[in-house]
Amino acid sequence: MIRQPPAILWRIVVRLSLTTLIAVVLAYSWLWWKYQSVTEIMRDTYLIEQAVSIRNQVVMLPDGKIAVDLPAVQLASYAESEGGLRFAVRDRASGAILVQGGETVGPVPEMGDGPRLYRHNPDGPGPVLMVGAALLLGLPAGELVIQVEESSSDFDAMTRSLVERFAREGGWLGAPFLFAMLLVSLVTIRNSLLPLRRLSEQAAAIGPASTDIRLPEAEVPREIMPLVQAINSALDRIEAGFRIQREFTADAAHELRTPLAVLRAHIETLPDPETRDSLVRDVDSMTRLVSQLLAVARAEALTVAMDEQADLNAIAVDVCTFLAPMALRQHRMIEVIAAPGQCPVTANAEAVFNALRNLVENALTHTPPDTTVTVRVESPATLRVKDRGPGVPAELRERIFQRFWRAERRKSGSGLGLSIVREIMEAHGGRVEVSDRPGGGAVFSLVFADQGAQRR
């Protein structure tokens, strides 16, 4: 058994899902790398901004002392930092602390013209590292140094808190984003593949009896158009081949009928009765074969219009009337059991007549002398032909409809009758069934399609 590849829809969805997932993972990885790379820059910028804020709030009191006019909230942040965040205003020359907030800051670093960033360990070598920023402030009384320091561990804890808050409040958005993208992709791809599904359904309706159907090229995606055009081109060639075959069969059968009739006429003039009768039987067999070949060609080309109507009761009576002389010659009888009232179907009356005639002829051939072949019409649209012959074994009920197949070669017949019956029923959207008759014999049934569905 050949393993079928997965559907195009699911292949696209799986690959798109993996691509989207990888993109989301890469995006978050880039954010994490960016966070790691800018952490120190953010910390230094924060300390400088704090130092600038304090420098802008330094005032000289009338008594010559220095004060820092900071908002209460900002002062509280230094007082409540548990020794992490601190600041000091110092005299540059002496290094004396004039104003401070929080714990004591480290020594004054070497200053230049701009902000100065520095690091130091207040307790000597150890895990605690203080990070600081220093600014100069020039006053009439001298230069002051504004220092702001923070423990690196406190800043790391703050940034981790920010990252956790981001993950808690915004990081989960990646999941619904991924789900929404997959949903939109699934709907988009499914809608994009709808033309293929419609084309497949239309292609499934194409068969030997409907080779004139072509796949529509309107509203077909550009990528599928070459395939549709190639299929239509192949259908053109197939239709041409079917037409040539049907025309050849019909023409050959038609042309052979006249020579056979002339040959039969000449044979009937032979003086030897035994030779004449033997040759007449052979010519009649050939004439029947030619007639059935012509019937095959007509059955293959048969199309049934939706407005064609036929009455199964009338067809059953016509067939039995037509074959009654043949039945009497063979010492057999035919009876018709009609359905109450009329039994209308959407069908070609001539084709159904031929199909039923083939079944009744077969039944007359196989039923014993002095027995009756019954043609029964059942509502809504079924014809049954019942005989008292040997029946049809279950293993042969499919093979008997094959062309030129005969169970017993010694018997007369071309092996085309039942294949013609099946083709006529398939052209009508119906079927032919074979079953056993209670008490012995076979039942051949012509079951037509649901007439109510056809009318709708």
Secondary structure, DSSP 8 states (H G I E B T S, - for coil): -------HHHHHHHHHHHHHHHHHHHHHHHHHHHHHHHHHHHHHHHHHHHHHHHHHTEEE-TTS-EEE---HHHHHHHHTSTTSSEEEEEETTT--EEEEESS---------SS-EEEEE-TTSSSS--EEEEEEEEEETTEEEEEEEEEEHHHHHHHHHHHHHHHHHHTGGGHHHHHHHHHHHHHHHHHHHHHHHHHHHHHHHT--GGGTT-----TT--TTTHHHHHHHHHHHHHHHHHHHHHHHHHHHHHHHHHHHHHHHHHHHTT-S-HHHHHHHHHHHHHHHHHHHHHHHHHHHHT----TT-EEEHHHHHHHHHHHHHHHHHHTT-EEEEE--SS--EEES-HHHHHHHHHHHHHHHHHHS-TT-EEEEEEETTTEEEEE--S----GGGTTGGGSTT--S-TTSS--S-HHHHHHHHHHHTT-EEEEEE-TTS-EEEEEE---HHHHH-
